[in-house]
């Protein structure tokens, strides 16, 4: 993947999507993350499974999840 690519137009092209066990209820406001062998972390809106997925570097995603966990986001 080229460094300037920050999204995947059709997120359904990836098959290993998962959402947090904390995503409960039926509000539908969930992010899903795909497990891939690539050095990026694909993230999509669960309401739009064929929509785009944003790509984050692994360190950026780890920092974001850590900040959310610590209550800073």
PQR file of N, CA, C, O and H, with PARSE charges and radii, in Angstrom:
ATOM      1  N   UNK A   1       0.836  -1.165   0.000 -0.4000 1.5000
ATOM      2  CA  UNK A   1       0.000   0.000   0.000 -0.0000 2.0000
ATOM      3  C   UNK A   1       0.889   1.238   0.000  0.5500 1.7000
ATOM      4  O   UNK A   1       1.884   1.285   0.723 -0.5500 1.4000
ATOM      5  N   UNK A   2       0.548   2.220  -0.786 -0.4000 1.5000
ATOM      6  CA  UNK A   2       1.333   3.433  -0.898 -0.0000 2.0000
ATOM      7  C   UNK A   2       1.061   4.358   0.287  0.5500 1.7000
ATOM      8  O   UNK A   2      -0.064   4.389   0.786 -0.5500 1.4000
ATOM      9  H   UNK A   2      -0.260   2.183  -1.373  0.4000 1.0000
ATOM     10  N   UNK A   3       2.052   5.107   0.746 -0.4000 1.5000
ATOM     11  CA  UNK A   3       1.886   5.974   1.909 -0.0000 2.0000
ATOM     12  C   UNK A   3       0.773   7.007   1.772  0.5500 1.7000
ATOM     13  O   UNK A   3       0.212   7.434   2.781 -0.5500 1.4000
ATOM     14  H   UNK A   3       2.966   5.082   0.341  0.4000 1.0000
ATOM     15  N   UNK A   4       0.439   7.422   0.547 -0.4000 1.5000
ATOM     16  CA  UNK A   4      -0.587   8.451   0.387 -0.0000 2.0000
ATOM     17  C   UNK A   4      -2.003   7.881   0.390  0.5500 1.7000
ATOM     18  O   UNK A   4      -2.969   8.642   0.347 -0.5500 1.4000
ATOM     19  H   UNK A   4       0.895   7.075  -0.273  0.4000 1.0000
ATOM     20  N   UNK A   5      -2.140   6.601   0.437 -0.4000 1.5000
ATOM     21  CA  UNK A   5      -3.467   6.001   0.470 -0.0000 2.0000
ATOM     22  C   UNK A   5      -3.944   5.920   1.919  0.5500 1.7000
ATOM     23  O   UNK A   5      -3.315   5.276   2.758 -0.5500 1.4000
ATOM     24  H   UNK A   5      -1.355   5.983   0.472  0.4000 1.0000
ATOM     25  N   UNK A   6      -5.067   6.583   2.197 -0.4000 1.5000
ATOM     26  CA  UNK A   6      -5.572   6.646   3.557 -0.0000 2.0000
ATOM     27  C   UNK A   6      -6.957   6.031   3.703  0.5500 1.7000
ATOM     28  O   UNK A   6      -7.579   6.126   4.760 -0.5500 1.4000
ATOM     29  H   UNK A   6      -5.578   7.106   1.515  0.4000 1.0000
ATOM     30  N   UNK A   7      -7.439   5.397   2.624 -0.4000 1.5000
ATOM     31  CA  UNK A   7      -8.759   4.781   2.707 -0.0000 2.0000
ATOM     32  C   UNK A   7      -8.888   3.655   1.693  0.5500 1.7000
ATOM     33  O   UNK A   7      -8.114   3.543   0.743 -0.5500 1.4000
ATOM     34  H   UNK A   7      -6.933   5.320   1.765  0.4000 1.0000
ATOM     35  N   UNK A   8      -9.885   2.835   1.930 -0.4000 1.5000
ATOM     36  CA  UNK A   8     -10.269   1.772   1.006 -0.0000 2.0000
ATOM     37  C   UNK A   8     -11.686   2.131   0.562  0.5500 1.7000
ATOM     38  O   UNK A   8     -12.574   2.246   1.406 -0.5500 1.4000
ATOM     39  H   UNK A   8     -10.514   2.925   2.702  0.4000 1.0000
ATOM     40  N   UNK A   9     -11.921   2.311  -0.742 -0.4000 1.5000
ATOM     41  CA  UNK A   9     -13.252   2.748  -1.190 -0.0000 2.0000
ATOM     42  C   UNK A   9     -14.387   1.796  -0.810  0.5500 1.7000
ATOM     43  O   UNK A   9     -15.460   2.251  -0.413 -0.5500 1.4000
ATOM     44  H   UNK A   9     -11.199   2.218  -1.428  0.4000 1.0000
ATOM     45  N   UNK A  10     -14.173   0.493  -0.925 -0.4000 1.5000
ATOM     46  CA  UNK A  10     -15.214  -0.492  -0.608 -0.0000 2.0000
ATOM     47  C   UNK A  10     -14.716  -1.381   0.520  0.5500 1.7000
ATOM     48  O   UNK A  10     -13.950  -2.317   0.292 -0.5500 1.4000
ATOM     49  H   UNK A  10     -13.302   0.123  -1.248  0.4000 1.0000
ATOM     50  N   UNK A  11     -15.157  -1.083   1.738 -0.4000 1.5000
ATOM     51  CA  UNK A  11     -14.689  -1.801   2.920 -0.0000 2.0000
ATOM     52  C   UNK A  11     -15.095  -3.264   2.927  0.5500 1.7000
ATOM     53  O   UNK A  11     -14.495  -4.062   3.648 -0.5500 1.4000
ATOM     54  H   UNK A  11     -15.780  -0.323   1.922  0.4000 1.0000
ATOM     55  N   UNK A  12     -16.097  -3.636   2.143 -0.4000 1.5000
ATOM     56  CA  UNK A  12     -16.522  -5.032   2.126 -0.0000 2.0000
ATOM     57  C   UNK A  12     -15.481  -5.924   1.445  0.5500 1.7000
ATOM     58  O   UNK A  12     -15.601  -7.149   1.475 -0.5500 1.4000
ATOM     59  H   UNK A  12     -16.584  -2.988   1.557  0.4000 1.0000
ATOM     60  N   UNK A  13     -14.464  -5.317   0.832 -0.4000 1.5000
ATOM     61  CA  UNK A  13     -13.389  -6.099   0.217 -0.0000 2.0000
ATOM     62  C   UNK A  13     -12.575  -6.842   1.279  0.5500 1.7000
ATOM     63  O   UNK A  13     -11.926  -7.844   0.978 -0.5500 1.4000
ATOM     64  H   UNK A  13     -14.368  -4.322   0.807  0.4000 1.0000
ATOM     65  N   UNK A  14     -12.611  -6.357   2.505 -0.4000 1.5000
ATOM     66  CA  UNK A  14     -11.946  -7.040   3.616 -0.0000 2.0000
ATOM     67  C   UNK A  14     -12.983  -7.887   4.341  0.5500 1.7000
ATOM     68  O   UNK A  14     -14.151  -7.510   4.423 -0.5500 1.4000
ATOM     69  H   UNK A  14     -13.138  -5.543   2.749  0.4000 1.0000
ATOM     70  N   UNK A  15     -12.562  -9.013   4.857 -0.4000 1.5000
ATOM     71  CA  UNK A  15     -13.543  -9.948   5.429 -0.0000 2.0000
ATOM     72  C   UNK A  15     -13.450 -10.147   6.930  0.5500 1.7000
ATOM     73  O   UNK A  15     -14.346 -10.759   7.511 -0.5500 1.4000
ATOM     74  H   UNK A  15     -11.613  -9.319   4.791  0.4000 1.0000
ATOM     75  N   UNK A  16     -12.433  -9.669   7.567 -0.4000 1.5000
ATOM     76  CA  UNK A  16     -12.234  -9.988   8.994 -0.0000 2.0000
ATOM     77  C   UNK A  16     -12.629  -8.837   9.911  0.5500 1.7000
ATOM     78  O   UNK A  16     -11.861  -8.475  10.803 -0.5500 1.4000
ATOM     79  H   UNK A  16     -11.705  -9.171   7.095  0.4000 1.0000
ATOM     80  N   UNK A  17     -13.804  -8.258   9.712 -0.4000 1.5000
ATOM     81  CA  UNK A  17     -14.249  -7.134  10.523 -0.0000 2.0000
ATOM     82  C   UNK A  17     -14.744  -7.588  11.886  0.5500 1.7000
ATOM     83  O   UNK A  17     -15.374  -8.638  12.011 -0.5500 1.4000
ATOM     84  H   UNK A  17     -14.427  -8.552   8.987  0.4000 1.0000
ATOM     85  N   UNK A  18     -14.452  -6.788  12.908 -0.4000 1.5000
ATOM     86  CA  UNK A  18     -14.954  -7.066  14.258 -0.0000 2.0000
ATOM     87  C   UNK A  18     -15.239  -5.745  14.938  0.5500 1.7000
ATOM     88  O   UNK A  18     -14.638  -4.719  14.622 -0.5500 1.4000
ATOM     89  H   UNK A  18     -13.940  -5.935  12.806  0.4000 1.0000
ATOM     90  N   UNK A  19     -16.176  -5.790  15.885 -0.4000 1.5000
ATOM     91  CA  UNK A  19     -16.439  -4.580  16.663 -0.0000 2.0000
ATOM     92  C   UNK A  19     -16.208  -4.877  18.129  0.5500 1.7000
ATOM     93  O   UNK A  19     -16.166  -6.035  18.544 -0.5500 1.4000
ATOM     94  H   UNK A  19     -16.665  -6.623  16.142  0.4000 1.0000
ATOM     95  N   UNK A  20     -16.064  -3.853  18.883 -0.4000 1.5000
ATOM     96  CA  UNK A  20     -15.778  -3.975  20.299 -0.0000 2.0000
ATOM     97  C   UNK A  20     -16.892  -4.718  21.026  0.5500 1.7000
ATOM     98  O   UNK A  20     -18.066  -4.597  20.678 -0.5500 1.4000
ATOM     99  H   UNK A  20     -16.098  -2.913  18.546  0.4000 1.0000
ATOM    100  N   UNK A  21     -16.511  -5.477  22.027 -0.4000 1.5000
ATOM    101  CA  UNK A  21     -17.503  -6.146  22.871 -0.0000 2.0000
ATOM    102  C   UNK A  21     -18.291  -5.115  23.683  0.5500 1.7000
ATOM    103  O   UNK A  21     -19.341  -5.435  24.239 -0.5500 1.4000
ATOM    104  H   UNK A  21     -15.556  -5.575  22.309  0.4000 1.0000
ATOM    105  N   UNK A  22     -17.790  -3.885  23.751 -0.4000 1.5000
ATOM    106  CA  UNK A  22     -18.490  -2.810  24.448 -0.0000 2.0000
ATOM    107  C   UNK A  22     -19.548  -2.148  23.562  0.5500 1.7000
ATOM    108  O   UNK A  22     -20.307  -1.302  24.035 -0.5500 1.4000
ATOM    109  H   UNK A  22     -16.937  -3.625  23.299  0.4000 1.0000
ATOM    110  N   UNK A  23     -19.605  -2.522  22.290 -0.4000 1.5000
ATOM    111  CA  UNK A  23     -20.598  -1.964  21.368 -0.0000 2.0000
ATOM    112  C   UNK A  23     -21.897  -2.722  21.533  0.5500 1.7000
ATOM    113  O   UNK A  23     -22.170  -3.662  20.787 -0.5500 1.4000
ATOM    114  H   UNK A  23     -18.988  -3.209  21.905  0.4000 1.0000
ATOM    115  N   UNK A  24     -22.686  -2.329  22.488 -0.4000 1.5000
ATOM    116  CA  UNK A  24     -23.944  -3.010  22.749 -0.0000 2.0000
ATOM    117  C   UNK A  24     -25.121  -2.209  22.250  0.5500 1.7000
ATOM    118  O   UNK A  24     -24.966  -1.109  21.718 -0.5500 1.4000
ATOM    119  H   UNK A  24     -22.464  -1.566  23.094  0.4000 1.0000
ATOM    120  N   UNK A  25     -26.283  -2.764  22.425 -0.4000 1.5000
ATOM    121  CA  UNK A  25     -27.501  -2.062  22.051 -0.0000 2.0000
ATOM    122  C   UNK A  25     -27.735  -2.059  20.558  0.5500 1.7000
ATOM    123  O   UNK A  25     -27.014  -2.700  19.793 -0.5500 1.4000
ATOM    124  H   UNK A  25     -26.409  -3.657  22.857  0.4000 1.0000
ATOM    125  N   UNK A  26     -28.755  -1.325  20.161 -0.4000 1.5000
ATOM    126  CA  UNK A  26     -29.111  -1.302  18.746 -0.0000 2.0000
ATOM    127  C   UNK A  26     -28.951   0.081  18.142  0.5500 1.7000
ATOM    128  O   UNK A  26     -29.550   0.377  17.108 -0.5500 1.4000
ATOM    129  H   UNK A  26     -29.341  -0.805  20.782  0.4000 1.0000
ATOM    130  N   UNK A  27     -28.150   0.934  18.771 -0.4000 1.5000
ATOM    131  CA  UNK A  27     -28.001   2.288  18.254 -0.0000 2.0000
ATOM    132  C   UNK A  27     -27.291   2.313  16.907  0.5500 1.7000
ATOM    133  O   UNK A  27     -27.503   3.228  16.112 -0.5500 1.4000
ATOM    134  H   UNK A  27     -27.663   0.694  19.611  0.4000 1.0000
ATOM    135  N   UNK A  28     -26.451   1.317  16.645 -0.4000 1.5000
ATOM    136  CA  UNK A  28     -25.764   1.251  15.371 -0.0000 2.0000
ATOM    137  C   UNK A  28     -24.576   2.173  15.253  0.5500 1.7000
ATOM    138  O   UNK A  28     -23.972   2.259  14.184 -0.5500 1.4000
ATOM    139  H   UNK A  28     -26.279   0.574  17.291  0.4000 1.0000
ATOM    140  N   UNK A  29     -24.220   2.869  16.326 -0.4000 1.5000
ATOM    141  CA  UNK A  29     -23.085   3.777  16.294 -0.0000 2.0000
ATOM    142  C   UNK A  29     -21.815   3.040  16.701  0.5500 1.7000
ATOM    143  O   UNK A  29     -21.293   3.237  17.798 -0.5500 1.4000
ATOM    144  H   UNK A  29     -24.711   2.799  17.195  0.4000 1.0000
ATOM    145  N   UNK A  30     -21.331   2.198  15.812 -0.4000 1.5000
ATOM    146  CA  UNK A  30     -20.173   1.364  16.134 -0.0000 2.0000
ATOM    147  C   UNK A  30     -19.097   1.502  15.068  0.5500 1.7000
ATOM    148  O   UNK A  30     -19.383   1.683  13.885 -0.5500 1.4000
ATOM    149  H   UNK A  30     -21.755   2.038  14.921  0.4000 1.0000
ATOM    150  N   UNK A  31     -17.875   1.415  15.513 -0.4000 1.5000
ATOM    151  CA  UNK A  31     -16.749   1.292  14.605 -0.0000 2.0000
ATOM    152  C   UNK A  31     -16.387  -0.176  14.526  0.5500 1.7000
ATOM    153  O   UNK A  31     -16.500  -0.909  15.509 -0.5500 1.4000
ATOM    154  H   UNK A  31     -17.643   1.268  16.474  0.4000 1.0000
ATOM    155  N   UNK A  32     -15.953  -0.600  13.355 -0.4000 1.5000
ATOM    156  CA  UNK A  32     -15.445  -1.953  13.193 -0.0000 2.0000
ATOM    157  C   UNK A  32     -14.009  -1.857  12.723  0.5500 1.7000
ATOM    158  O   UNK A  32     -13.647  -0.949  11.974 -0.5500 1.4000
ATOM    159  H   UNK A  32     -15.862  -0.005  12.557  0.4000 1.0000
ATOM    160  N   UNK A  33     -13.199  -2.793  13.166 -0.4000 1.5000
ATOM    161  CA  UNK A  33     -11.786  -2.851  12.831 -0.0000 2.0000
ATOM    162  C   UNK A  33     -11.534  -4.176  12.130  0.5500 1.7000
ATOM    163  O   UNK A  33     -12.076  -5.209  12.524 -0.5500 1.4000
ATOM    164  H   UNK A  33     -13.493  -3.530  13.775  0.4000 1.0000
ATOM    165  N   UNK A  34     -10.712  -4.145  11.095 -0.4000 1.5000
ATOM    166  CA  UNK A  34     -10.384  -5.380  10.382 -0.0000 2.0000
ATOM    167  C   UNK A  34      -8.988  -5.845  10.764  0.5500 1.7000
ATOM    168  O   UNK A  34      -8.068  -5.042  10.921 -0.5500 1.4000
ATOM    169  H   UNK A  34     -10.271  -3.306  10.775  0.4000 1.0000
ATOM    170  N   UNK A  35      -8.854  -7.134  10.907 -0.4000 1.5000
ATOM    171  CA  UNK A  35      -7.539  -7.731  11.138 -0.0000 2.0000
ATOM    172  C   UNK A  35      -6.946  -8.046   9.770  0.5500 1.7000
ATOM    173  O   UNK A  35      -7.519  -8.816   9.000 -0.5500 1.4000
ATOM    174  H   UNK A  35      -9.602  -7.786  10.780  0.4000 1.0000
ATOM    175  N   UNK A  36      -5.806  -7.453   9.476 -0.4000 1.5000
ATOM    176  CA  UNK A  36      -5.143  -7.684   8.195 -0.0000 2.0000
ATOM    177  C   UNK A  36      -3.650  -7.891   8.423  0.5500 1.7000
ATOM    178  O   UNK A  36      -3.126  -7.529   9.477 -0.5500 1.4000
ATOM    179  H   UNK A  36      -5.340  -6.827  10.101  0.4000 1.0000
ATOM    180  N   UNK A  37      -2.970  -8.467   7.450 -0.4000 1.5000
ATOM    181  CA  UNK A  37      -1.519  -8.615   7.578 -0.0000 2.0000
ATOM    182  C   UNK A  37      -0.770  -7.331   7.205  0.5500 1.7000
ATOM    183  O   UNK A  37       0.458  -7.293   7.285 -0.5500 1.4000
ATOM    184  H   UNK A  37      -3.395  -8.761   6.594  0.4000 1.0000
ATOM    185  N   UNK A  38      -1.480  -6.297   6.806 -0.4000 1.5000
ATOM    186  CA  UNK A  38      -0.853  -5.044   6.395 -0.0000 2.0000
ATOM    187  C   UNK A  38      -0.436  -4.223   7.614  0.5500 1.7000
ATOM    188  O   UNK A  38      -0.933  -4.459   8.715 -0.5500 1.4000
ATOM    189  H   UNK A  38      -2.478  -6.327   6.741  0.4000 1.0000
ATOM    190  N   UNK A  39       0.462  -3.271   7.431 -0.4000 1.5000
ATOM    191  CA  UNK A  39       0.907  -2.447   8.559 -0.0000 2.0000
ATOM    192  C   UNK A  39      -0.078  -1.344   8.936  0.5500 1.7000
ATOM    193  O   UNK A  39       0.242  -0.484   9.757 -0.5500 1.4000
ATOM    194  H   UNK A  39       0.865  -3.079   6.536  0.4000 1.0000
ATOM    195  N   UNK A  40      -1.267  -1.360   8.349 -0.4000 1.5000
ATOM    196  CA  UNK A  40      -2.279  -0.365   8.670 -0.0000 2.0000
ATOM    197  C   UNK A  40      -3.483  -1.034   9.319  0.5500 1.7000
ATOM    198  O   UNK A  40      -3.683  -2.243   9.204 -0.5500 1.4000
ATOM    199  H   UNK A  40      -1.528  -2.059   7.683  0.4000 1.0000
ATOM    200  N   UNK A  41      -4.283  -0.212  10.009 -0.4000 1.5000
ATOM    201  CA  UNK A  41      -5.486  -0.704  10.690 -0.0000 2.0000
ATOM    202  C   UNK A  41      -6.700  -0.099   9.989  0.5500 1.7000
ATOM    203  O   UNK A  41      -6.941   1.102  10.106 -0.5500 1.4000
ATOM    204  H   UNK A  41      -4.120   0.771  10.103  0.4000 1.0000
ATOM    205  N   UNK A  42      -7.479  -0.924   9.250 -0.4000 1.5000
ATOM    206  CA  UNK A  42      -8.684  -0.414   8.600 -0.0000 2.0000
ATOM    207  C   UNK A  42      -9.821  -0.268   9.612  0.5500 1.7000
ATOM    208  O   UNK A  42     -10.041  -1.148  10.444 -0.5500 1.4000
ATOM    209  H   UNK A  42      -7.283  -1.899   9.155  0.4000 1.0000
ATOM    210  N   UNK A  43     -10.543   0.861   9.528 -0.4000 1.5000
ATOM    211  CA  UNK A  43     -11.652   1.152  10.430 -0.0000 2.0000
ATOM    212  C   UNK A  43     -12.830   1.620   9.573  0.5500 1.7000
ATOM    213  O   UNK A  43     -12.670   2.438   8.667 -0.5500 1.4000
ATOM    214  H   UNK A  43     -10.364   1.576   8.851  0.4000 1.0000
ATOM    215  N   UNK A  44     -14.024   1.082   9.880 -0.4000 1.5000
ATOM    216  CA  UNK A  44     -15.214   1.491   9.128 -0.0000 2.0000
ATOM    217  C   UNK A  44     -16.402   1.703  10.059  0.5500 1.7000
ATOM    218  O   UNK A  44     -16.386   1.287  11.217 -0.5500 1.4000
ATOM    219  H   UNK A  44     -14.154   0.418  10.616  0.4000 1.0000
ATOM    220  N   UNK A  45     -17.419   2.351   9.537 -0.4000 1.5000
ATOM    221  CA  UNK A  45     -18.684   2.554  10.234 -0.0000 2.0000
ATOM    222  C   UNK A  45     -19.511   1.287  10.042  0.5500 1.7000
ATOM    223  O   UNK A  45     -19.715   0.852   8.909 -0.5500 1.4000
ATOM    224  H   UNK A  45     -17.432   2.689   8.596  0.4000 1.0000
ATOM    225  N   UNK A  46     -19.986   0.695  11.121 -0.4000 1.5000
ATOM    226  CA  UNK A  46     -20.740  -0.559  11.016 -0.0000 2.0000
ATOM    227  C   UNK A  46     -22.039  -0.404  10.234  0.5500 1.7000
ATOM    228  O   UNK A  46     -22.566  -1.386   9.712 -0.5500 1.4000
ATOM    229  H   UNK A  46     -19.820   1.048  12.042  0.4000 1.0000
ATOM    230  N   UNK A  47     -22.559   0.818  10.148 -0.4000 1.5000
ATOM    231  CA  UNK A  47     -23.800   1.050   9.407 -0.0000 2.0000
ATOM    232  C   UNK A  47     -23.568   1.078   7.898  0.5500 1.7000
ATOM    233  O   UNK A  47     -24.518   0.980   7.122 -0.5500 1.4000
ATOM    234  H   UNK A  47     -22.130   1.616  10.572  0.4000 1.0000
ATOM    235  N   UNK A  48     -22.308   1.212   7.481 -0.4000 1.5000
ATOM    236  CA  UNK A  48     -21.970   1.308   6.059 -0.0000 2.0000
ATOM    237  C   UNK A  48     -20.940   0.246   5.677  0.5500 1.7000
ATOM    238  O   UNK A  48     -19.803   0.592   5.358 -0.5500 1.4000
ATOM    239  H   UNK A  48     -21.536   1.292   8.112  0.4000 1.0000
ATOM    240  N   UNK A  49     -21.303  -1.025   5.701 -0.4000 1.5000
ATOM    241  CA  UNK A  49     -20.321  -2.084   5.460 -0.0000 2.0000
ATOM    242  C   UNK A  49     -19.683  -2.062   4.075  0.5500 1.7000
ATOM    243  O   UNK A  49     -18.592  -2.604   3.898 -0.5500 1.4000
ATOM    244  H   UNK A  49     -22.227  -1.306   5.960  0.4000 1.0000
ATOM    245  N   UNK A  50     -20.335  -1.453   3.093 -0.4000 1.5000
ATOM    246  CA  UNK A  50     -19.717  -1.363   1.771 -0.0000 2.0000
ATOM    247  C   UNK A  50     -19.158   0.025   1.504  0.5500 1.7000
ATOM    248  O   UNK A  50     -18.674   0.307   0.408 -0.5500 1.4000
ATOM    249  H   UNK A  50     -21.222  -1.013   3.236  0.4000 1.0000
ATOM    250  N   UNK A  51     -19.226   0.883   2.504 -0.4000 1.5000
ATOM    251  CA  UNK A  51     -18.682   2.226   2.365 -0.0000 2.0000
ATOM    252  C   UNK A  51     -17.176   2.211   2.531  0.5500 1.7000
ATOM    253  O   UNK A  51     -16.562   1.145   2.569 -0.5500 1.4000
ATOM    254  H   UNK A  51     -19.619   0.654   3.394  0.4000 1.0000
ATOM    255  N   UNK A  52     -16.584   3.375   2.630 -0.4000 1.5000
ATOM    256  CA  UNK A  52     -15.121   3.424   2.754 -0.0000 2.0000
ATOM    257  C   UNK A  52     -14.635   3.027   4.139  0.5500 1.7000
ATOM    258  O   UNK A  52     -15.368   3.110   5.124 -0.5500 1.4000
ATOM    259  H   UNK A  52     -17.083   4.241   2.599  0.4000 1.0000
ATOM    260  N   UNK A  53     -13.407   2.602   4.187 -0.4000 1.5000
ATOM    261  CA  UNK A  53     -12.723   2.336   5.453 -0.0000 2.0000
ATOM    262  C   UNK A  53     -11.520   3.271   5.514  0.5500 1.7000
ATOM    263  O   UNK A  53     -10.813   3.445   4.522 -0.5500 1.4000
ATOM    264  H   UNK A  53     -12.811   2.534   3.386  0.4000 1.0000
ATOM    265  N   UNK A  54     -11.294   3.861   6.657 -0.4000 1.5000
ATOM    266  CA  UNK A  54     -10.115   4.692   6.849 -0.0000 2.0000
ATOM    267  C   UNK A  54      -8.967   3.815   7.318  0.5500 1.7000
ATOM    268  O   UNK A  54      -9.176   2.839   8.039 -0.5500 1.4000
ATOM    269  H   UNK A  54     -11.869   3.720   7.463  0.4000 1.0000
ATOM    270  N   UNK A  55      -7.765   4.160   6.910 -0.4000 1.5000
ATOM    271  CA  UNK A  55      -6.579   3.391   7.287 -0.0000 2.0000
ATOM    272  C   UNK A  55      -5.723   4.211   8.240  0.5500 1.7000
ATOM    273  O   UNK A  55      -5.391   5.364   7.963 -0.5500 1.4000
ATOM    274  H   UNK A  55      -7.595   4.952   6.324  0.4000 1.0000
ATOM    275  N   UNK A  56      -5.373   3.603   9.363 -0.4000 1.5000
ATOM    276  CA  UNK A  56      -4.520   4.239  10.351 -0.0000 2.0000
ATOM    277  C   UNK A  56      -3.246   3.430  10.508  0.5500 1.7000
ATOM    278  O   UNK A  56      -3.261   2.208  10.367 -0.5500 1.4000
ATOM    279  H   UNK A  56      -5.643   2.667   9.588  0.4000 1.0000
ATOM    280  N   UNK A  57      -2.154   4.100  10.795 -0.4000 1.5000
ATOM    281  CA  UNK A  57      -0.934   3.353  11.114 -0.0000 2.0000
ATOM    282  C   UNK A  57      -1.176   2.636  12.438  0.5500 1.7000
ATOM    283  O   UNK A  57      -1.976   3.085  13.258 -0.5500 1.4000
ATOM    284  H   UNK A  57      -2.142   5.093  10.910  0.4000 1.0000
ATOM    285  N   UNK A  58      -0.488   1.534  12.638 -0.4000 1.5000
ATOM    286  CA  UNK A  58      -0.651   0.777  13.883 -0.0000 2.0000
ATOM    287  C   UNK A  58      -0.319   1.647  15.109  0.5500 1.7000
ATOM    288  O   UNK A  58      -1.063   1.603  16.090 -0.5500 1.4000
ATOM    289  H   UNK A  58       0.163   1.170  11.972  0.4000 1.0000
ATOM    290  N   UNK A  59       0.772   2.437  15.089 -0.4000 1.5000
ATOM    291  CA  UNK A  59       1.046   3.293  16.259 -0.0000 2.0000
ATOM    292  C   UNK A  59      -0.043   4.337  16.498  0.5500 1.7000
ATOM    293  O   UNK A  59      -0.379   4.617  17.649 -0.5500 1.4000
ATOM    294  H   UNK A  59       1.376   2.472  14.292  0.4000 1.0000
ATOM    295  N   UNK A  60      -0.602   4.919  15.432 -0.4000 1.5000
ATOM    296  CA  UNK A  60      -1.662   5.912  15.598 -0.0000 2.0000
ATOM    297  C   UNK A  60      -2.911   5.273  16.192  0.5500 1.7000
ATOM    298  O   UNK A  60      -3.555   5.857  17.064 -0.5500 1.4000
ATOM    299  H   UNK A  60      -0.329   4.692  14.497  0.4000 1.0000
ATOM    300  N   UNK A  61      -3.254   4.078  15.723 -0.4000 1.5000
ATOM    301  CA  UNK A  61      -4.438   3.387  16.244 -0.0000 2.0000
ATOM    302  C   UNK A  61      -4.235   3.013  17.711  0.5500 1.7000
ATOM    303  O   UNK A  61      -5.149   3.165  18.521 -0.5500 1.4000
ATOM    304  H   UNK A  61      -2.731   3.604  15.015  0.4000 1.0000
ATOM    305  N   UNK A  62      -3.045   2.527  18.058 -0.4000 1.5000
ATOM    306  CA  UNK A  62      -2.738   2.164  19.443 -0.0000 2.0000
ATOM    307  C   UNK A  62      -2.831   3.387  20.355  0.5500 1.7000
ATOM    308  O   UNK A  62      -3.365   3.300  21.461 -0.5500 1.4000
ATOM    309  H   UNK A  62      -2.301   2.404  17.400  0.4000 1.0000
ATOM    310  N   UNK A  63      -2.316   4.517  19.896 -0.4000 1.5000
ATOM    311  CA  UNK A  63      -2.391   5.750  20.687 -0.0000 2.0000
ATOM    312  C   UNK A  63      -3.849   6.182  20.872  0.5500 1.7000
ATOM    313  O   UNK A  63      -4.234   6.595  21.966 -0.5500 1.4000
ATOM    314  H   UNK A  63      -1.882   4.588  18.998  0.4000 1.0000
ATOM    315  N   UNK A  64      -4.661   6.091  19.818 -0.4000 1.5000
ATOM    316  CA  UNK A  64      -6.072   6.464  19.915 -0.0000 2.0000
ATOM    317  C   UNK A  64      -6.812   5.568  20.908  0.5500 1.7000
ATOM    318  O   UNK A  64      -7.522   6.065  21.781 -0.5500 1.4000
ATOM    319  H   UNK A  64      -4.349   5.756  18.929  0.4000 1.0000
ATOM    320  N   UNK A  65      -6.650   4.263  20.780 -0.4000 1.5000
ATOM    321  CA  UNK A  65      -7.334   3.330  21.676 -0.0000 2.0000
ATOM    322  C   UNK A  65      -6.882   3.556  23.124  0.5500 1.7000
ATOM    323  O   UNK A  65      -7.697   3.516  24.047 -0.5500 1.4000
ATOM    324  H   UNK A  65      -6.073   3.858  20.070  0.4000 1.0000
ATOM    325  N   UNK A  66      -5.587   3.793  23.314 -0.4000 1.5000
ATOM    326  CA  UNK A  66      -5.084   4.069  24.660 -0.0000 2.0000
ATOM    327  C   UNK A  66      -5.684   5.327  25.245  0.5500 1.7000
ATOM    328  O   UNK A  66      -6.035   5.360  26.424 -0.5500 1.4000
ATOM    329  H   UNK A  66      -4.925   3.826  22.565  0.4000 1.0000
ATOM    330  N   UNK A  67      -5.806   6.375  24.425 -0.4000 1.5000
ATOM    331  CA  UNK A  67      -6.398   7.636  24.902 -0.0000 2.0000
ATOM    332  C   UNK A  67      -7.865   7.433  25.261  0.5500 1.7000
ATOM    333  O   UNK A  67      -8.331   7.961  26.271 -0.5500 1.4000
ATOM    334  H   UNK A  67      -5.521   6.349  23.467  0.4000 1.0000
ATOM    335  N   UNK A  68      -8.592   6.683  24.454 -0.4000 1.5000
ATOM    336  CA  UNK A  68     -10.000   6.413  24.763 -0.0000 2.0000
ATOM    337  C   UNK A  68     -10.099   5.631  26.067  0.5500 1.7000
ATOM    338  O   UNK A  68     -10.941   5.933  26.913 -0.5500 1.4000
ATOM    339  H   UNK A  68      -8.213   6.254  23.633  0.4000 1.0000
ATOM    340  N   UNK A  69      -9.252   4.639  26.230 -0.4000 1.5000
ATOM    341  CA  UNK A  69      -9.245   3.817  27.432 -0.0000 2.0000
ATOM    342  C   UNK A  69      -8.987   4.655  28.679  0.5500 1.7000
ATOM    343  O   UNK A  69      -9.591   4.426  29.728 -0.5500 1.4000
ATOM    344  H   UNK A  69      -8.568   4.393  25.543  0.4000 1.0000
ATOM    345  N   UNK A  70      -8.091   5.621  28.557 -0.4000 1.5000
ATOM    346  CA  UNK A  70      -7.741   6.479  29.691 -0.0000 2.0000
ATOM    347  C   UNK A  70      -8.743   7.623  29.875  0.5500 1.7000
ATOM    348  O   UNK A  70      -8.590   8.427  30.795 -0.5500 1.4000
ATOM    349  H   UNK A  70      -7.601   5.806  27.705  0.4000 1.0000
ATOM    350  N   UNK A  71      -9.759   7.707  29.020 -0.4000 1.5000
ATOM    351  CA  UNK A  71     -10.785   8.731  29.140 -0.0000 2.0000
ATOM    352  C   UNK A  71     -10.399  10.089  28.592  0.5500 1.7000
ATOM    353  O   UNK A  71     -10.987  11.102  28.969 -0.5500 1.4000
ATOM    354  H   UNK A  71      -9.883   7.054  28.273  0.4000 1.0000
ATOM    355  N   UNK A  72      -9.426  10.120  27.713 -0.4000 1.5000
ATOM    356  CA  UNK A  72      -8.968  11.400  27.161 -0.0000 2.0000
ATOM    357  C   UNK A  72      -9.639  11.753  25.841  0.5500 1.7000
ATOM    358  O   UNK A  72      -9.363  12.815  25.284 -0.5500 1.4000
ATOM    359  H   UNK A  72      -8.948   9.297  27.407  0.4000 1.0000
ATOM    360  N   UNK A  73     -10.489  10.916  25.340 -0.4000 1.5000
ATOM    361  CA  UNK A  73     -11.166  11.192  24.066 -0.0000 2.0000
ATOM    362  C   UNK A  73     -12.659  11.190  24.284  0.5500 1.7000
ATOM    363  O   UNK A  73     -13.421  11.402  23.340 -0.5500 1.4000
ATOM    364  H   UNK A  73     -10.713  10.053  25.793  0.4000 1.0000
TER
END
